[in-house]
């Protein structure tokens, strides 16, 4: 018996301690000598300590090829307002967007999710996540719903709903 390598990740950080790069490798034991093969890489851009851009690359055997990116905007408190994810297929194409809403205390109370509709083109709502907090500021419940596009009218429709209830220590006590 012996240890056999499988995967490794290498990280780079800026002077503020923010991770600016991560490269993932897999161990190739089919070649002699055995070696690490690049798989993917993520590069992060920080502005005022906030990760405003994460770009992901795949190794194509010769060079890094762009695969996806997430662009984020933040409010003055450093809370994420909008995250937009795009894929690279000869050009950047929108895929998904999440808009975050906060209460007066800065707690994330509503995340609205959208998918990019290439036909219209434009964003179409796909779901939401609502958070409620207990008296000590921990999440008391998290409710997720998917938007049912088959129903019409101002209410649309909820296709699915899942709810988690948490104890004050953050552990899930019920799931429905």
N, C-alpha and C positions, 0 to 999 in steps of 0.2 A: 504494500500500500504506500502511496505517496500523494502529496498535495499536487494538484494540477490547476494551473491558472485558468480563469474563465473570463472575468471582466475587470477593467480598471477605469477609473476616472481621474483626470488631472484638472486642477483648479488654479486659476490666477485671480488675484485680488488687487484692487486699487489701494491708494494710501488711506482711504477711509474704511477699509475692511470689506468693501462690497465686492462680490464675486463678479468679475468682468468676463471670465471665460471658463468653460468646462468642456473638456474633450473626453469622449468615451471610446474605449477600445475593447475588442474581444481578442482572446488568445487563440492563435492559429497553431494547432499542434500537428497540422498536416504537412507543414513545410520543414525543411532542415536548413538552417536552424529554425526552431520554433520562434515566433515573434508576435508582437502585438499589432493588430490591424485596426486602423482608425475606422470608426463607425459614424459618429455624429459629433457635432460641436455646437455649443450655444455661446453667443457673445451678447453681453449685456451692456447697455449704455445707461449711465446714471446722471441725473440732473438734480442738484440739491438733495442728494441721498435717495432719490426715488428712481426706481428702475423704469425708465421711460420707453426703452426699446429692448426686446429680446429677439435676436435673430438666430434661427436654427439652420444648420447645414448638414448635408449628408456627404460622406466621402465616396466619390465615384471611382476610386482606384488610382486617380491621378491628381485630383484637386478637390477642394471643398465646393459643393454646389448648393446654392440657396434652396431651402425647402419651405420654411415658414417664418413668420415673424409676428410678434405681438407688440403693439404700440399702446402705451398707457398714458393717460393724463391724470393729474392729481389736483386736489384743492389745496388751499393755503395750509391746512392742517396735515398734509401729507397723506390723505386718504385717496384711494383710487376712485376716480369718477367714471372713466370709460376705458375699456380694454377692447381693442380691435385686433383680431387675428386674421392674417392673410396667408395664402399659399403662393408659392412661386411656380408658375407654369408658363415659362417664356416671358412672363410679366407678372407683377403682383396682382392677385385677385382676392377680394374680400371673401371671408368665410363666415366669421361670427363676431358678435359684439356683445359686451355686457356693460350695462349702465348700473352704477351703484348709487343708492340713496342713503343718507345718514340722518339720524335724529340730532337734536341740539347738543347732545353729549358726545357726538362723534361715533355712535354705534351704527354699524351697517344693518339697516332695517329692511332694505329691499334691493334685490338684484334682478334686473330685467334682462332676459337673454334674447338675442336676435340672430337669425341666419340671413345670409345674403341671398337674395333671389336674383338669379342671373337673367330671368326673363323680363322682369319689370323695368330695369334693374333697381333694386333698393332693398332696405332692411325690412324683414318681416319678423314679428314677434314669435318666439318659439316657447318661451316659458318664463317662470319667475321663481325666486326664492325669497321668502319672507322670514325674518328673524324677530323673535320676541325675547326680551331679557328679563331676568328676575331682579329682585331688590338689590342684590350685591353685584349686578352688572354682568353676570354670566348668561350665556344663551340658555333660555328656558325652553324654547321650541324653535324648530326650523321647519318650515312648510314649503315644499316644492310643488309646482304645478306646471303641466305642459299645456300649451295652447292648442285647442282643437280647431283647425282651420275649416272643418266641414260645417261648423255652425256659423250662422250669420247674425248680425245685429250688434248692438253696442256691447253686450256682455260676452259675445263669442262663446267659448266653452272651455271648461277644464277637462282635459282628457285623462289626467292622472293626478293624484295627490298623495304625497307621502309626508308623514310628520314624525319628528323625533322629539322626545321630551328628555331634558337633562336634569340631573341632580346638581346641587350647588357646587360640587367638586368637578363638574364638567363631564361626568360619565353619563352615558345614555341610560335612562330608566325605562323608557317605553318607545316602541316604534310601531307606527300604524300606517 
